[in-house]
Amino acid sequence: MQVTETLAEGLKREFTILVPAADIAAQVDERLTALGTTVKVPGFRPGKVPMTMLRQRYGRSVMGEVLEQVVETSSAKALEERGLRPAMMPKIKVTQFDEGADLEYSMSLEVIPEITPVDFATLELERPVADVTDKEIEDALDRLKQRYKRFEPITEARPAANGDSVLIDFEGKIDGVPFEGGKGEGYGLELGSNTFIPGFEEQLLGINAGETRDIKVAFPADYPSAEVAGKDAVFTVTATEIRTAVEQVVDDAFATSVGAESAEKLREAVRGEIEREFANASRMRLKRALLDKLAETHDFEVPAGMVEAEFEGIWKRVEEARGRGVTDPDMEGKSDDEQKTEYRAIATRRVRLGLLLAEVGRINQIRVSEDELRRAAIREATRYPGQERAVIEYFQKNRDAMESLKAPVLEEKVVDFILDIAKLTDKSMTPAELFEEPAAD
């Protein structure tokens, strides 16, 4: 194999690689010989098929396989001999090949830059800390009471008011035609909960049991069902019963109804959940501060191809959001060119930090175990209530999908590694301050 470097500019490398025809022919013969021991050809016993016949029948397909393998192994060897790590898949172009002649191809790529991490012991960071107070616990219990609110039929007839639950039968029509999902019976709707189409609940205020009303609404343009999105509809609604909310008390009976052993155990569980929320928020803010510090202390050239791929992913999401009518407030009034400039800077930062964290992981031999991958799959499955088993089975059957979980797990392990070395100082703050969105960088 003959390798000639034709370009070495920054992180860009180009090579011309020539593989002698004799090497290719030897591999083709080796493959055909191995094939001859297994194929069945009428008139010949396995292993006794003449090479000329094997070449005639299978030579073309075997040649294709050999060329693919030769390019793969020779390009990998060329990079390994020069100690080069490609940032992305190299681009291969066959420039010359005829059967019986040498193979010549070009390989162009960008390499991962030399990265020298700073001494992490010199990094000084503040870790935000907030105490769980009785107020947070009581507020959480109030939300729990709202979530498990109980309603009882009113004892004296009166019109429905905000906070009441109205039992309704309804049927919706668009241009006089019923549509799928627009009909229901015995549905309990809490007025003021904003769980129905905008404007629906307000038009039921003051309705009496047994009364029927026509409710006119407009489905939002981004409504999940394309059949009705952006269209006007009329619902014929009959109130069959009006119920009023019952004051909830956090006692043992209430605790049991929500799955706790007692009121005391419920409070302990609520405190533990809030502590976990505070710890997660603290971790997120600390990680963001660390990434900002790493961005400030490291400046090295990044592969343009990786930046472009990252930018294209960001810009695609921006355009998808626009299609849903969602825009970034920070980009208001800016032209596409101005926005692209800013998003490209974000892409550059992400690539640089990603390469840095990967290099720290490589240098310090930080790995992701199979158990850690399985736990990551389970955490991912919890994001899909009711479909957990299907999601876990999907990851178990798709190795590529399981491997896709490795990068975020490795990133968190590397972040933990750096934080263990950095100088951390606890900074007390209120829960409101802890969950406050930091100012944009």
Backbone torsions as a table, in degrees:
resi	resn	phi	psi	omega
1	MET	NA	132.7	179.5
2	GLN	-116.8	123.5	-176.9
3	VAL	-117.3	126.6	178.9
4	THR	-122.9	121.0	177.2
5	GLU	-79.3	124.5	-177.6
6	THR	-108.7	-12.8	178.2
7	LEU	-153.0	132.1	173.4
8	ALA	-142.5	87.8	-174.4
9	GLU	-130.4	108.6	-176.6
10	GLY	62.4	-121.8	178.7
11	LEU	-95.6	-1.4	-177.9
12	LYS	-86.1	137.6	176.6
13	ARG	-136.6	141.9	173.7
14	GLU	-136.2	141.1	-178.8
15	PHE	-135.6	150.2	167.1
16	THR	-110.1	126.5	-175.8
17	ILE	-121.2	130.1	-179.4
18	LEU	-118.9	124.8	177.8
19	VAL	-111.3	122.6	-176.8
20	PRO	-58.4	144.1	179.7
21	ALA	-58.2	-34.7	-178.7
22	ALA	-61.8	-39.5	179.4
23	ASP	-63.9	-42.0	-179.0
24	ILE	-66.5	-45.6	-179.8
25	ALA	-60.4	-39.5	-179.8
26	ALA	-63.1	-40.7	179.7
27	GLN	-70.0	-37.4	177.3
28	VAL	-62.9	-45.8	179.0
29	ASP	-60.8	-41.6	179.9
30	GLU	-62.0	-44.0	179.5
31	ARG	-65.1	-44.7	-178.7
32	LEU	-63.8	-38.7	178.5
33	THR	-62.6	-45.4	178.6
34	ALA	-63.8	-38.3	179.7
35	LEU	-65.2	-36.6	-178.3
36	GLY	-63.5	-20.6	-179.8
37	THR	-80.3	-11.3	-175.6
38	THR	-121.2	-30.0	-175.5
39	VAL	-71.9	151.7	178.1
40	LYS	-108.6	119.2	178.3
41	VAL	-121.7	125.1	-179.0
42	PRO	-52.5	130.8	178.0
43	GLY	93.7	-6.2	-178.3
44	PHE	-132.7	140.4	174.4
45	ARG	-79.2	151.3	176.9
46	PRO	-53.7	131.6	-179.9
47	GLY	90.8	-5.9	-178.4
48	LYS	-114.7	8.3	-179.8
49	VAL	-73.8	128.1	-179.1
50	PRO	-59.9	144.1	-179.3
51	MET	-59.8	-36.1	-179.3
52	THR	-62.2	-38.5	179.4
53	MET	-70.9	-40.5	177.8
54	LEU	-61.5	-41.6	-179.0
55	ARG	-66.2	-38.2	-178.9
56	GLN	-66.8	-42.0	-174.8
57	ARG	-82.2	-39.5	-170.0
58	TYR	-121.1	0.3	-174.4
59	GLY	-58.5	-43.3	-176.1
60	ARG	-64.7	-47.6	-178.6
61	SER	-67.1	-39.0	178.7
62	VAL	-65.3	-39.1	177.9
63	MET	-60.0	-42.5	178.4
64	GLY	-60.3	-43.9	179.2
65	GLU	-63.5	-43.0	-178.3
66	VAL	-64.5	-44.3	179.8
67	LEU	-60.3	-43.3	179.0
68	GLU	-61.2	-43.5	-179.2
69	GLN	-68.6	-39.7	-179.5
70	VAL	-62.8	-45.3	179.1
71	VAL	-61.6	-43.0	-178.0
72	GLU	-63.6	-48.2	-176.0
73	THR	-73.3	-40.2	-177.3
74	SER	-70.0	-37.5	178.1
75	SER	-68.2	-40.1	178.0
76	ALA	-64.1	-39.8	-180.0
77	LYS	-66.6	-39.6	179.4
78	ALA	-61.5	-40.8	-179.8
79	LEU	-70.6	-42.4	-178.6
80	GLU	-63.1	-42.1	-179.1
81	GLU	-62.7	-27.9	-178.6
82	ARG	-100.6	3.5	177.6
83	GLY	64.9	32.8	-177.9
84	LEU	-100.1	136.3	175.8
85	ARG	-112.7	113.5	-178.5
86	PRO	-68.3	137.9	177.5
87	ALA	-74.3	-35.2	178.1
88	MET	-139.1	176.5	179.9
89	MET	-60.2	125.8	178.1
90	PRO	-61.0	150.8	176.4
91	LYS	-93.9	124.2	-176.9
92	ILE	-111.7	135.9	176.3
93	LYS	-139.3	117.5	178.1
94	VAL	-74.1	122.5	-177.2
95	THR	-102.8	-18.6	-179.2
96	GLN	-161.7	125.8	171.9
97	PHE	-168.5	130.5	169.5
98	ASP	-136.9	148.9	-179.9
99	GLU	-57.2	127.4	-178.4
100	GLY	91.2	-4.0	-179.6
101	ALA	-112.9	168.2	178.2
102	ASP	-65.3	151.0	173.6
103	LEU	-95.8	129.4	175.7
104	GLU	-127.9	131.5	177.5
105	TYR	-145.1	158.5	177.2
106	SER	-105.9	148.5	177.6
107	MET	-131.1	122.6	176.6
108	SER	-121.4	143.0	-176.4
109	LEU	-162.3	168.1	168.0
110	GLU	-114.0	141.7	-177.0
111	VAL	-103.8	157.4	175.4
112	ILE	-71.1	131.6	-176.1
113	PRO	-71.0	164.3	171.8
114	GLU	-71.5	125.9	-176.5
115	ILE	-124.1	126.0	176.8
116	THR	-116.2	101.3	179.8
117	PRO	-64.0	148.0	176.7
118	VAL	-71.3	168.4	173.7
119	ASP	-72.3	109.6	-174.4
120	PHE	-64.7	-18.6	178.2
121	ALA	-68.1	-16.3	179.4
122	THR	-86.1	-8.7	-179.1
123	LEU	-79.7	129.8	178.0
124	GLU	-115.9	124.0	-175.9
125	LEU	-134.5	150.0	175.0
126	GLU	-100.8	129.4	178.2
127	ARG	-100.2	114.3	-178.3
128	PRO	-69.2	136.2	-178.7
129	VAL	-134.6	130.9	176.7
130	ALA	-130.3	135.3	179.3
131	ASP	-83.8	146.1	175.8
132	VAL	-84.0	114.5	-178.9
133	THR	-97.2	168.4	177.7
134	ASP	-59.8	-32.5	-179.2
135	LYS	-63.0	-43.3	179.1
136	GLU	-61.1	-39.7	-179.3
137	ILE	-66.3	-44.5	-179.7
138	GLU	-65.4	-39.8	177.9
139	ASP	-62.5	-40.3	179.3
140	ALA	-66.5	-39.1	177.6
141	LEU	-66.1	-36.9	176.7
142	ASP	-62.6	-40.5	177.6
143	ARG	-65.3	-36.4	178.1
144	LEU	-65.5	-40.2	177.8
145	LYS	-63.5	-38.1	177.7
146	GLN	-65.2	-39.9	-178.1
147	ARG	-66.1	-36.8	-179.3
148	TYR	-107.2	36.8	-178.5
149	LYS	-60.6	138.7	177.3
150	ARG	-108.1	145.3	178.6
151	PHE	-124.9	144.5	175.4
152	GLU	-128.3	148.4	178.8
153	PRO	-57.5	141.5	178.4
154	ILE	-66.8	146.3	-177.2
155	THR	-86.6	-24.9	177.2
156	GLU	-125.7	136.2	-177.1
157	ALA	-60.5	133.5	176.6
158	ARG	-162.1	161.9	178.1
159	PRO	-69.0	155.2	179.6
160	ALA	-72.5	141.6	180.0
161	ALA	-127.1	168.2	176.8
162	ASN	-55.1	136.1	-178.7
163	GLY	96.2	-17.2	176.5
164	ASP	-78.3	157.5	171.6
165	SER	-107.6	123.0	-178.8
166	VAL	-107.4	124.4	176.1
167	LEU	-81.9	120.8	-172.6
168	ILE	-130.4	149.5	164.5
169	ASP	-108.7	137.0	-176.6
170	PHE	-148.1	155.2	172.5
171	GLU	-144.9	127.7	-179.1
172	GLY	-103.4	147.2	178.1
173	LYS	-137.6	146.4	173.5
174	ILE	-117.9	119.9	-174.6
175	ASP	54.5	38.2	176.6
176	GLY	79.6	2.6	-177.2
177	VAL	-113.0	125.6	177.9
178	PRO	-61.7	152.3	179.2
179	PHE	-128.7	157.4	-176.9
180	GLU	-61.7	132.9	179.4
181	GLY	82.6	3.7	-176.7
182	GLY	-95.7	10.1	-177.1
183	LYS	-127.0	142.3	178.2
184	GLY	-157.8	156.3	179.2
185	GLU	-133.7	139.9	177.0
186	GLY	64.2	30.6	-178.3
187	TYR	-85.1	128.5	177.8
188	GLY	-90.2	111.2	-177.6
189	LEU	-113.4	119.0	177.0
190	GLU	-81.5	118.7	-179.3
191	LEU	-70.7	131.0	-177.4
192	GLY	94.2	-0.8	-178.9
193	SER	-83.1	-15.8	-179.5
194	ASN	56.7	39.0	178.9
195	THR	-97.4	-12.6	178.4
196	PHE	-103.5	-178.1	179.6
197	ILE	-57.0	139.4	179.1
198	PRO	-51.1	130.8	178.2
199	GLY	95.0	-14.4	-176.6
200	PHE	-71.1	-52.3	-174.5
201	GLU	-66.0	-37.9	-178.6
202	GLU	-59.2	-34.4	-177.5
203	GLN	-78.0	-6.5	175.9
204	LEU	-96.3	-6.3	178.5
205	LEU	-61.8	133.2	178.5
206	GLY	87.1	-0.4	179.4
207	ILE	-73.1	149.4	179.5
208	ASN	-108.9	155.4	176.4
209	ALA	-58.5	132.2	-179.0
210	GLY	91.4	-9.0	-178.3
211	GLU	-86.6	146.4	177.5
212	THR	-117.8	136.4	179.5
213	ARG	-134.8	151.5	169.9
214	ASP	-95.6	120.9	-178.2
215	ILE	-106.5	120.4	-179.9
216	LYS	-100.7	125.3	-178.7
217	VAL	-138.5	164.4	174.2
218	ALA	-120.4	123.1	177.6
219	PHE	-68.6	136.7	177.9
220	PRO	-59.0	151.7	-179.6
221	ALA	-63.6	-28.3	-178.8
222	ASP	-98.1	20.6	179.4
223	TYR	-60.6	139.2	-174.4
224	PRO	-56.8	-34.5	-179.4
225	SER	-86.5	114.7	-178.9
226	ALA	-64.2	-23.8	-178.1
227	GLU	-62.7	-34.0	-175.1
228	VAL	-116.3	-9.5	-176.3
229	ALA	-55.8	129.0	176.3
230	GLY	77.3	7.1	-176.4
231	LYS	-107.1	154.5	175.8
232	ASP	-85.2	140.7	-179.7
233	ALA	-137.9	157.3	175.2
234	VAL	-123.6	124.3	177.3
235	PHE	-106.4	127.1	171.5
236	THR	-91.0	115.5	-171.8
237	VAL	-120.7	131.0	174.9
238	THR	-117.5	124.3	177.0
239	ALA	-85.1	119.9	-178.9
240	THR	-97.5	-22.3	-179.7
241	GLU	-162.5	148.3	176.5
242	ILE	-117.4	130.4	-179.4
243	ARG	-123.4	149.6	-179.5
244	THR	-113.9	150.2	-177.5
245	ALA	-70.3	143.3	178.1
246	VAL	-102.6	131.5	179.2
247	GLU	-60.8	125.9	-179.3
248	GLN	-95.1	140.7	176.1
249	VAL	-119.9	133.4	-179.6
250	VAL	-79.9	85.9	176.5
251	ASP	-121.8	-173.9	-177.4
252	ASP	-62.3	-35.5	-179.7
253	ALA	-64.9	-43.5	178.8
254	PHE	-65.2	-43.3	-179.8
255	ALA	-58.3	-43.6	179.2
256	THR	-62.6	-38.2	-177.8
257	SER	-65.7	-23.1	179.5
258	VAL	-105.3	10.7	172.3
259	GLY	97.5	9.5	178.1
260	ALA	-101.6	160.4	-178.0
261	GLU	-74.5	-35.3	-176.5
262	SER	-160.0	171.9	178.4
263	ALA	-62.2	-38.1	-179.9
264	GLU	-64.6	-45.4	179.4
265	LYS	-64.6	-34.4	178.8
266	LEU	-64.6	-44.0	178.7
267	ARG	-63.1	-39.4	178.0
268	GLU	-62.7	-41.4	-179.9
269	ALA	-65.8	-40.4	179.2
270	VAL	-64.3	-44.2	177.8
271	ARG	-59.7	-45.3	-179.6
272	GLY	-61.1	-39.6	179.6
273	GLU	-66.5	-41.6	178.7
274	ILE	-65.0	-40.6	178.6
275	GLU	-60.8	-39.6	178.0
276	ARG	-66.4	-40.1	177.9
277	GLU	-62.4	-43.7	179.0
278	PHE	-63.9	-41.5	-179.4
279	ALA	-64.5	-40.5	178.8
280	ASN	-65.4	-42.9	178.9
281	ALA	-64.1	-40.7	178.3
282	SER	-63.0	-42.7	179.5
283	ARG	-62.2	-43.4	-178.5
284	MET	-63.4	-42.8	179.7
285	ARG	-68.3	-39.1	179.2
286	LEU	-66.0	-42.0	178.6
287	LYS	-63.7	-41.3	179.3
288	ARG	-62.6	-42.3	178.8
289	ALA	-63.7	-38.7	178.6
290	LEU	-64.2	-45.8	-179.3
291	LEU	-62.7	-39.2	175.9
292	ASP	-60.7	-43.0	-179.8
293	LYS	-65.7	-40.3	178.8
294	LEU	-65.8	-37.7	178.1
295	ALA	-65.1	-35.7	-179.8
296	GLU	-70.6	-33.2	-170.9
297	THR	-98.9	0.4	179.4
298	HIS	-131.7	129.9	178.8
299	ASP	-143.1	105.0	178.3
300	PHE	-141.9	157.4	-179.2
301	GLU	-64.6	140.0	179.3
302	VAL	-117.2	149.5	-179.1
303	PRO	-62.0	126.5	-177.7
304	ALA	-61.2	-35.3	-179.6
305	GLY	-64.3	-38.7	178.4
306	MET	-67.8	-40.1	178.8
307	VAL	-63.5	-43.3	-178.6
308	GLU	-64.1	-42.0	178.7
309	ALA	-63.4	-41.8	178.6
310	GLU	-65.9	-42.8	179.2
311	PHE	-62.4	-43.9	-179.6
312	GLU	-60.8	-36.9	176.5
313	GLY	-64.9	-42.5	178.6
314	ILE	-64.0	-47.6	-176.0
315	TRP	-65.8	-34.5	176.7
316	LYS	-61.8	-42.2	179.3
317	ARG	-67.6	-35.8	177.4
318	VAL	-61.5	-45.5	-178.5
319	GLU	-68.6	-36.0	176.3
320	GLU	-64.1	-40.6	178.2
321	ALA	-64.8	-40.6	177.2
322	ARG	-58.4	-40.4	179.8
323	GLY	-61.5	-25.4	177.2
324	ARG	-94.3	4.5	179.5
325	GLY	81.4	17.4	-179.0
326	VAL	-106.1	129.2	178.2
327	THR	-129.1	155.5	178.5
328	ASP	-79.7	118.2	-179.5
329	PRO	-55.4	-32.5	-179.3
330	ASP	-68.9	-14.7	-177.8
331	MET	-104.8	5.9	-179.3
332	GLU	-58.1	133.0	175.9
333	GLY	81.3	1.4	-178.8
334	LYS	-100.9	142.8	179.3
335	SER	-71.6	166.5	177.3
336	ASP	-58.7	-40.7	-179.9
337	ASP	-63.2	-40.6	178.8
338	GLU	-66.8	-41.3	179.1
339	GLN	-65.5	-41.8	179.8
340	LYS	-61.8	-37.3	178.2
341	THR	-61.6	-44.1	-178.9
342	GLU	-69.9	-42.0	-179.7
343	TYR	-68.6	-31.1	177.2
344	ARG	-67.6	-35.5	176.1
345	ALA	-64.3	-39.3	177.1
346	ILE	-63.6	-42.8	179.5
347	ALA	-61.9	-41.2	179.2
348	THR	-62.3	-44.4	179.0
349	ARG	-61.4	-44.5	-178.2
350	ARG	-62.5	-44.5	-179.3
351	VAL	-63.9	-44.2	-179.1
352	ARG	-61.4	-45.8	179.8
353	LEU	-66.4	-38.7	178.7
354	GLY	-62.2	-43.9	178.1
355	LEU	-64.7	-40.0	180.0
356	LEU	-63.1	-48.5	-178.8
357	LEU	-63.9	-39.3	178.3
358	ALA	-63.0	-40.1	-179.8
359	GLU	-67.4	-39.2	176.8
360	VAL	-62.0	-41.4	177.8
361	GLY	-63.5	-41.3	-179.5
362	ARG	-66.9	-47.0	-178.1
363	ILE	-61.1	-39.6	-174.9
364	ASN	-98.6	11.6	175.1
365	GLN	52.9	45.3	176.3
366	ILE	-85.1	124.1	-175.5
367	ARG	-123.1	161.2	174.3
368	VAL	-108.2	120.1	-177.7
369	SER	-81.6	166.3	177.6
370	GLU	-63.8	-37.9	178.0
371	ASP	-62.4	-40.2	179.1
372	GLU	-66.4	-36.9	176.8
373	LEU	-65.6	-42.1	179.3
374	ARG	-63.4	-41.4	178.4
375	ARG	-64.6	-36.3	177.6
376	ALA	-64.2	-38.7	178.4
377	ALA	-64.8	-39.3	178.7
378	ILE	-65.7	-42.4	177.8
379	ARG	-62.2	-40.3	178.6
380	GLU	-63.5	-38.5	-178.8
381	ALA	-64.8	-31.5	-179.6
382	THR	-66.5	-14.0	177.3
383	ARG	-76.7	-6.6	-177.4
384	TYR	-125.6	75.5	-177.6
385	PRO	-54.1	133.4	179.7
386	GLY	87.2	-13.6	-178.8
387	GLN	-120.6	16.6	-174.2
388	GLU	-55.6	-47.3	-177.3
389	ARG	-61.2	-43.3	-178.9
390	ALA	-64.0	-39.3	-179.5
391	VAL	-66.5	-44.1	179.9
392	ILE	-63.1	-42.5	178.4
393	GLU	-62.9	-36.5	178.4
394	TYR	-60.5	-46.0	179.3
395	PHE	-66.4	-37.5	-179.2
396	GLN	-64.9	-33.5	-176.2
397	LYS	-91.6	-12.7	-177.4
398	ASN	-122.1	100.2	-176.3
399	ARG	-64.3	-36.0	179.4
400	ASP	-63.1	-39.8	178.4
401	ALA	-65.1	-40.6	178.1
402	MET	-64.7	-41.0	179.9
403	GLU	-64.0	-29.3	-179.7
404	SER	-64.8	-19.2	178.5
405	LEU	-81.6	-12.1	-172.9
406	LYS	-68.2	-42.1	-175.4
407	ALA	-58.7	-51.2	179.5
408	PRO	-64.2	-33.9	177.7
409	VAL	-66.6	-44.2	178.9
410	LEU	-62.6	-40.3	179.7
411	GLU	-59.1	-45.4	-179.6
412	GLU	-64.6	-37.3	179.1
413	LYS	-67.1	-39.7	178.7
414	VAL	-67.1	-41.5	177.6
415	VAL	-59.4	-44.8	177.7
416	ASP	-60.5	-41.3	179.5
417	PHE	-58.9	-45.6	-178.6
418	ILE	-68.5	-42.1	-178.6
419	LEU	-64.4	-30.2	177.7
420	ASP	-66.2	-24.8	-178.0
421	ILE	-94.8	-36.4	-176.7
422	ALA	-64.3	161.3	177.7
423	LYS	-89.1	113.9	-177.7
424	LEU	-108.8	135.0	176.1
425	THR	-123.4	125.8	179.8
426	ASP	-69.3	137.1	177.6
427	LYS	-124.1	113.0	-179.2
428	SER	-72.5	141.2	176.7
429	MET	-154.5	166.6	179.0
430	THR	-77.8	159.7	176.1
431	PRO	-56.5	-38.3	179.0
432	ALA	-61.2	-41.7	179.1
433	GLU	-67.8	-36.7	-178.5
434	LEU	-62.6	-39.4	-177.2
435	PHE	-94.5	4.2	178.6
436	GLU	-71.4	136.2	178.9
437	GLU	-69.0	123.6	-179.9
438	PRO	-63.3	153.6	178.1
439	ALA	-62.0	144.8	-179.5
440	ALA	-66.2	141.1	179.1
441	ASP	-78.1	NA	NA
